C-alpha cells in the first residue's frame, strides 16, 4: 500500500461503527520488554540503545503497510475517554502537567485503547504497561509511535495523523500509570435507567398500519440515531434518538420490541406497536459497549435482555420490557492460554433456540459463556474454551450451531447449542469477519456457512451438516477469491441464489464503493462486481463506502448503505436480487452516515 492508502485506511477505520472494532489480529504495536530490570536503570539503558533501535524502527517504515485493514481495526476512538480519570503521578516517569495528561488521555482513548486496552494490559495489541514503557524510554517510544511497524503499529506521525508534539506527548504519557475508569455497579446502572412510557401505559395491540416484519432499523452512526424505514414504501417512519454509533439492532422474539445499543453503552428500547414507534425506555450499562440480545426460548419470549460491555468487562441481565437491571457478571479471568486478563471485552451475544441460554463471547480470553437465565438468583453457566479473540458470528441454517469468529486465531469456533459443547475449531483466512455469516446449500457439498475476511481476499465456505454430509462437516470445503481484504459482511437469503460480499474497508475507492456477488450454483466462476455507489448518484465527493448487504423479508431485495462522512451526502441503495439491478435509492438529509441495517423479520428469526 502507498502512504496515501495507509493514511486513508487508518482514518477510515478510526470511524468505523459497525462490528469491526476489536478485530485486529496484530499484536506488535510495541516490542516485548527486555529481561527484567529496575525502573531506575531502565530509562538510561533504553536511551543508550536508542540509536540502533531507532534506526531499525525507521527502516521498518518503508515496509509499513504490509498489513491489511485488520491491522487498524481497533484504532477507533473509545467512549471511555470521556470519563473523568484521575492522574496517578509516577515519579519514575517523565514529568507531565495536568493539561498534558488530559491531552494524552484524549489521544490514547481516540487512537490506542482499542488495541492496547483501557488499562494498557494488552488486548489485540501488546501491553503498554509501565514496566515495558519505562524500560524502553522516551526516545525509543517516540520513534516507534512515529514510524510504526510493518506488523501492525500504525505510523502515526509519518501518516500525518499525529504531530511531532503529539508523538512526544504520547511517549511520555504511556510511561505514566494508566488511569482507571470507574466501575459500574447494579445501582449505578439502575440510576441511569429511564422509563419514558411504563408498561401499563403502552399499547395492548399494534396501533399502526406498518408491515413491521419488513421494517428496517438503520444505524445513523455519527448522529446518534436510528432511522426506522418502511421496507414496503421505502419511507422513513421515524428518526429515533439513541446512543452514539449504534452497533447493532436486535428484536424481541415477538418482534414487538427493538433493542439498539450504542458504543457509548446507551441501550434504547423502542416499541414498534406505537402509532409512531419510539423510545419507551433506556439505560446506560457502562462506558463502552457493542452487544445486546433478548431471550428467545419458549416461555421466556420478550422477558429478558442482556447487554455486554467493553468497559467495564462484564455483561448485564435485565428485564426485557423495562430494562431494569437484575444481575451483573464479570468476564475478568483466565484466557484459553491460562493467563489472567483484566479486561476481556464482551463481543457477540446470541440467544439459544434449544435452551433458555445466552451465548456470550469474551473477546480477549477466548471464552464462550453459556448462560442459563431460568433462575438468575442461582444462575448456572457453562464456560467453553475456544480461541482468541472472539468477535461476531451467527447460527447455521438449523439454528443449532453457533458459528463465531476468533479473529486473532484465524478460526471459526463452532458451538453446539443443543449439547452445550464446542464442536470444532475451523481454520479459515486472515481475520474472519462474517457479521452473522451466510447460510446456503452448496451444489456439491451440501449446507454451508460462509465468512469473508478483513485480512485477505478469501471467502471461506464451511460445511455445517454432520449427519447427511459428515465428511464435509466443520471443514472449509471451498475457498473463493473476493475483491480484497477489508470485508465486513457477507449475506444471502433462503429464497436467493446470490451471495453478496462487501469490502468497505479496502483502501481502493473503486473496491470499497462496490460489492461482489456470486451465483450460488456456479461458485467456481468469477463474481459480478456492481458499483453500488454509482447507483446512489451522490452529489459530492464523499467516500461512498458500500457496507452491509441486508435482505428484506421476502428475500427479493438487498439493501446497501452508501456511507460517507458526517458532512457529506449518504444514501441507501436497494437492489433487485434477481436481476442485480439498482431498484431504489433512498436519500434524505436525515440519513447521516448510515451503516448497519437490520430487517425486523430476518433479525428476529436469525435469517441469514
N, C-alpha and C positions, 0 to 999 in steps of 0.2 A: 504494500500500500504506500501511496505517496504521503508526505507530511500533511498535505491538504486533506486527504482522505482520513488520516488519523484524527486530525482536529475535528473534522466533521463528525466522525464516528463517536468520538468522545463526547462532543456536545450533544449529539442526538441521544445517546444512551443516558446522559445525565438527566434527561427529562422524561424518560420512559415511565409510564404509569400503569402499564398492564402487568402481566406476571413475569416480566423479565428480571426485575430487581432481585438480586440474590442468586443469579445463575452462573456466575463466572467460576471456572474451574482452575483458575490460575492462583497460585499461592507463592509467587516470587516477588511480591512487592517490596520486600526488604530482606536482605541477606540474613541467614541464620546467625545468631550470636556465636562468637568465638568461645572457646572454653572459658569457664567462669573466671572472673577477675573482679577485684574490688571496684566499687563505683568510683572511688577516688582516683585510681590509676587508669580507669577505663578511658576517659576522655583524652588525656595526653597520648595514650597509645594509639587511639583512633586517629588523632591528628598526625602522628608520625607516619601512619600508614596511608594517609590520605592521598599523597601524590600518585602512588601506584594504583590505588583503588579507584581514585577519581578518573585516572586515565582509562582504566578498564571500563568504568561506567560510561565514560564519554564514547568509547569505541563501540559500545552497545547501541548507542543512539542511532547509528546508521541503519542497523537492522531492526530497530524498534518498530513494531508494526507487523511483524510476522504473525502476531496473534489475530484473532477474528473479533467479531462483535462480542463474543462471550468474554473477552478479556476485560471489557469495560462495563460489563453488565451490572456491576454493583456500584458504579460511580455516582449514581443519582443521589440527590440530597435526602437527608433523613429528617423527619419532623422532630426528632428528639432534640435537635439543636435549638429549637425554640424555647425549651425549658430553661429555667434559671438553674445554673450549675455552679457550685462553689469551687473557687480556685484553691487547690491544695498545693501550696508552695513547696517545691522540692529544693532544699539548699544545695544539692549537688548538681542541679541543672542550671543552664544559662538563665540569667535574670529575665523576667518578663513583667511588664506593667499590667495592671488590671485591664487597661484598654487593649493591649496586645493579646492578652489571654482571651478576651471576648472575641476579638477578630480571628484568632487562631481557632477557637471553638467553632465559630461560624463556618470557616473554611473546612475544618475537619468533618463536620456533620453534613456539609454540602458535597464534599468530594471523596471522603475517605472512609467514613463509618460503615458504608455498605459492604466494603471488602474486609476491613480490618476489625470491625466490631465496635460497639459502643464503648466497651471497656478496653479496647485495643488488645484483647487477648487472642485475636485471630479469628476469622470467620472463613470466608473464601480466600482472603488474603492472609499473609503471615502475621504473627503477633508484632505489635509495636510497643511492647511493654518497656519500662524504663531500664531494666537490666540489659536489654538489647540496644536501645537507642543511646543511652549514656555511654556505652562501650564504643559505639561507632563514632560518636562525636558530631559536632555541628557541620563541619566542612564536608565530611563524607555524606551525611544525610542531605545536605543541600544539593550535592551533585546527583545523588540518586533520585531525589524528587524532581530536579530539573530535567534530567535526561531519561529517566525511567529505565526499564529493562525490556529486552525482547520477549521475555517470558510472561509479562503481564502488568507491570507497573507502568501507568501512563506517564508520558514525558510532559509533565505539567507546564514547565517553563518554555521548552522549545516548541511546544504545540501552540503557545500563546494563551493558554488557559490560566496561567499564573504569572505574575511579575516576579522579578528578582527579589523584590522586597517581600512578596508573599512567600516565596520559597525559603528565604532566610527565617521568616517568622515561623513557618511550619516546622522547619528543622529544630528550632528551639522549643516550639510547643510540644512536640511529641517526646521531648525529654522531660517534660513535666509529668506529674502524676495525673492520670486520666480522671476527669471529674465524673462522678457517679450520678446519673439521673435518678429521680425519685421512683420508688416502687409504687405500685397501685394495689391497694387492698380492696376487699369487697366493699368496705364502707366508702372508700374513695370513688370507686366505680358507681356505686349506688347514688352518691351525692351529685353525680353528673347527669343522672337519668332524668329525662323529661317525657312526660306522657301528655301529649297535646290533646288527644281525644281518648278518654277512658274506654275500656272495652264495652261497658254498658251503654255508652253513647254512640257507638259505631253502628253502621247498618247491619241489619239482620239478614239482608239479602242484597244481591248485586243491584246497585242504584243507577247504573249507566247502561248504554246500549253497545258498548265496545265489545269486540270479539277479543276478550282478554287472552285467550290461548295464542293469538297471533300478535300480541303486543310485544314491543321491543324496549328494553331498558338500555339506553346508550350512555356510556360514560362521557361526560364533558370534562376532561381531565383538569384543565387549568382554571376553570370557573368554579370548581367545587359543586357540581350539579350532575344530575342525570336527566336526560330527555326521554320521556315516555312517548313512543311513536306508534301509531296505529299501523300495523303491518298490512292491513287491507287498503286503507286510503292513503297511506304514506304521510299523514298529517301528524304534527306534534300535538299530543293531548295535553301535556303539562311539562314544565321545567321545574324540577324539584330540587331544593337546596339540600346538599349533602356535605360530607366531609371532603377534604382535598384529595384529588386524584383517586377517585373510586377505583378500586382494584377489581372487584367482582360484584355481580348481582346474583343473588340466589333466591329461589322461590320456595315457599312452604309447600308441603305435599298437596294441599288442596288447591294451590295456585292462587290463593287469595292474597297472601302477604308477600311482599317483595322486600328482601333484606339487601342493603348495599353498605359496603364498608370502605372508607377512605384510608389512604396511607397515614393520615393523622389519627387513626384508630377511632374515628367517629362512625358509629353504626346507626343507620337510619332504617326505620320500619315504615313501609308505605302500604296503605290499604287500597288494593285495586278494586274493591267493591264500591268505594265512594263515588259520588256523582262525578267528581273530578279527583282522580287518585292523587293522594298527597301523603305527607308525613303524619303518622299518628303517635310515634314515639321515637326517641333517640337516646343514645348513651355513648359515653366515651370510655373505652375499655383499656386504654393505655396511652402511650405516646406515639407508637407506630404499629401499624398492622397491615395485613393483606387478606385475611381469610374469614369466612363466615359460612355456616351451614345450618340446616334445620333437620329435625327428626322426621324420618320417613316410614319407620316400621309401623305396621298396623296397630292401632290403639294409641299411638303417640303422634299422629298427624297434627302439625301446627303447634304442638305443645312445648317443644324445647328448641332452643337455638344455642349455638356455640360459636364463639369468635376467638381466633388465635392472634397473638400479638408478636411483633418483633421485639418491642420493649414495653414492659418487662417480658422476659421469655416465659410465657405462660399461655393458657387458654382459659376462657371464662364461659361457664354454662349458665344460661338464662332461661326465664320463661319466654316462650315463643311469641306470645301476644302482647306482653308489656315490656319486655327486655329487662325485667327485674333480675339482677344477678343472684345466682344461687350457690355457685361453687367456683373456686379458682384452683387450677392445677399447674404447678411449675414444671417446666421442661428442663431445668438445670440438672446436669448429671453427666454420666459417663457416655462417651462415644462408643461406636461399634469397635473401635480400636482400644477400648478400655482406658481412655484418657479423659480427665474431667474437663468439661466445657461450661463456662459460667453463663453463656447467653445463647442457647440454641433457639433460633427463631422459628416460629410456627409458620409453616408454609401451607400446602393444600390440606383442606379438610373435606371429607365426603361422608355421607350417611349410608350405612349398610342397608341393603334390601332384604337381607337374610336374618339379621338380628337387630335388636334395639341398641345399636352401637354407632359411634362416630369413629372414623379413622383419621387420626391426626398425625401429620408429618412434622417431626422436629428436624429442621434442616441440617444443622451442623453435626448433630450426633448420629444421624442415620437411623434413628429410632422411629418406629411407627406405633402409635398408641391406639389400641382397640378399646374404646371407652364405652362401657356398659352404662347407659343412662336410666335404667329402670329404677334404681334406688340411689339417689345422689348422696344420702346420708351414709350409705355403706357401699360406696362406689367401687366397682371392680374394673381393673384394666389388665389387658394382655399386652405386653410390650414385645414387639418384634425387632430384631436386628436386621437391617437391610444394608444400605451403603450410603456414604456421604456424597453429596449434600442434597438432601431430598427437596424437591420443589413441587411441580404441578403434575397433574395426571387425571385419569378418568377410568370408567369401567369398560370392560369388554362388552360385546353385544348382548351377553346373557345377564349382565348386571351382577355377576358373581365375583369376578376377578377385578381387583383394583390395580391398574397399571400406572405406575408413578415413576417419574424421572429422578434419578440420582445424578445430578448434573456433573459434579466433580469426578465421579467414578465412571462416567460414560456408560451408565447402565440404566435399565428399566427394571424396577422391582415389581414383582407380581405377587399380590396378596390374595389368598383365597378367603373371602369373607364368610363363606359357609363353614369352613373348618377353622377359621381364625389362625392361619399359619402362613408363613412365607412360602410360596410355591416355587419361585425361581428368581434368579438374578440374571438378566439377559444383557450381554454386551451389545452396544449399539454404536452409533457415530459419536462425534465430539460434541459434548454438551447438549444432550437432548432437551428440547423444549416443546412438548406436544400440545400445550394448552390442556384440553381434555382428551386429545387424540382423535382418531378417526377409525370407525369400525366398518368393515365391509367383507363380502365373500369373494375371496380371490378365485379366479377361474381355475387355478391349478392346485393351490394349497389350502383351500377352504377358508373358514373365518380367520381374519387377521385384524390386528390393531396397528395403526401407523403413527409414527412420530417423525417430525423433522428436527433440525438441529440448529443451534446458534453458531456452533463452531465449525461446521463444514457443510458442504452442499448435498450431503446424502439424505435420503429418506428411507427409514427402516420399517419393514413390514414384519410383524411378529405373529406367528401362529398362536391362536387362542382356544383351540378345541382339543382338549386332552382325551376325549372319548372317541370321536369319529375320525380325527386326524392326529392321532397320538404322536406319530413320527415328526410332525411339524410343530407340536405344542412347545411354547416358550423358547422358540428359536427364531432368529432372523431368517426368514425364508426367501426374502428378496430385498435387495438394496437398489434404489433408483437414484439417478442424478437429478438434482434440482438446479435452481439458478445460482445458488451460492449460500454461504453462511449468513446468519442474521435472520433466520426464520423464527417466528414466534408461534404461529398457529397453523394447523392442518385440519381440514374439515371435509366431511361428506355427509350423506343422509341415507337412511334405508331405502328411500324411493329414488335415489340418484345413481347415476353411473359415472359421476365425476368425482375426482379427488382434487381439492384446491389447496395450494400451498403459498403462503405469503413470505416475503423477505423484507420487512420494513426496516431492518437494521443494517442492511447491506450499504456500504459507503457509495456505491454507484447508483446515482439517482434513477437511471434507466431501469435498474433492477428493483430498487425499493419502491418505485411507483407502479410496478406491475405484479402480476401473480402468474404462477404456473398451474395449469390444470391438466390432469391426466385422465384418460379413458380407462376406467377400472377393468374393462375387458381386454385392453391392449396395453398393459403396463410395460411391455418391453419397448414400446415406441416412445419417441420424444414427446414431451408435453407441449401443449399450446401455450404461448406466452401472450397474455392480454394486458394491454396498457390501460389499467383501470383509471389512473389519474387523468388520462386524456379524455375519458368519458365524462369526467366531472366538469371539464371546461372552466376551471377556476380562473379568476380574473387577475391574479397576482403571481408572484414568483416564489410562493411558499414551497416548503419541502415536499408536500403532497405524498407523504409516505402512505402506502396502502397496507392496512392492517386488519386482521381478524375476519376471515370469512364466517358468516353466520347464516344458517338457513332459516327460512320461515317455516311455519308448522307443516305446510303442505309439501315441503321439500322441492318446490319448483322455482324458488328464488334464492339467490345468495346475496347477502348484504355485505358491503365493504365500507370501512371508514377510510376516507382520504384525509389524512391527518397532517395539518400544517401548524405553524406556530400560533401563539396566542393572538398576535396582531395580524394574522393572515387568514384568508378565507379557507374554510374546510367544507367537506360535504360527505354525504352518504350516497354511495352508488349501488343500485340494485341491478343484479344481472340475472337474466333468464337462464336457469340451469340447463335447460335442454339445448337451446341454441347458442349459449355462451355469449349472447349479445347484451350490451348495456340496455336496460329497460327503463329505468327511472333514476333521476338524480334529485336528491333531497338537499336543498340549500336553504339556509336560514341564518340570519346574523346571530341567532342564539346558539347555533351549533358550534361552540367554541372547543377546539381541539378534541373532536370525537375520537375515541379509541375503541374500547371494548363494547360489544353489543351482545345482548342476551335475550333470545326469544323465550317468552314465558313457557310455552308448552315444552320445547326442547330442553330447557334448563330444568324444569320441574320433573321431567321424566328421564333425564340422562340420555337424551337422544343426540348422538354424535358419531 
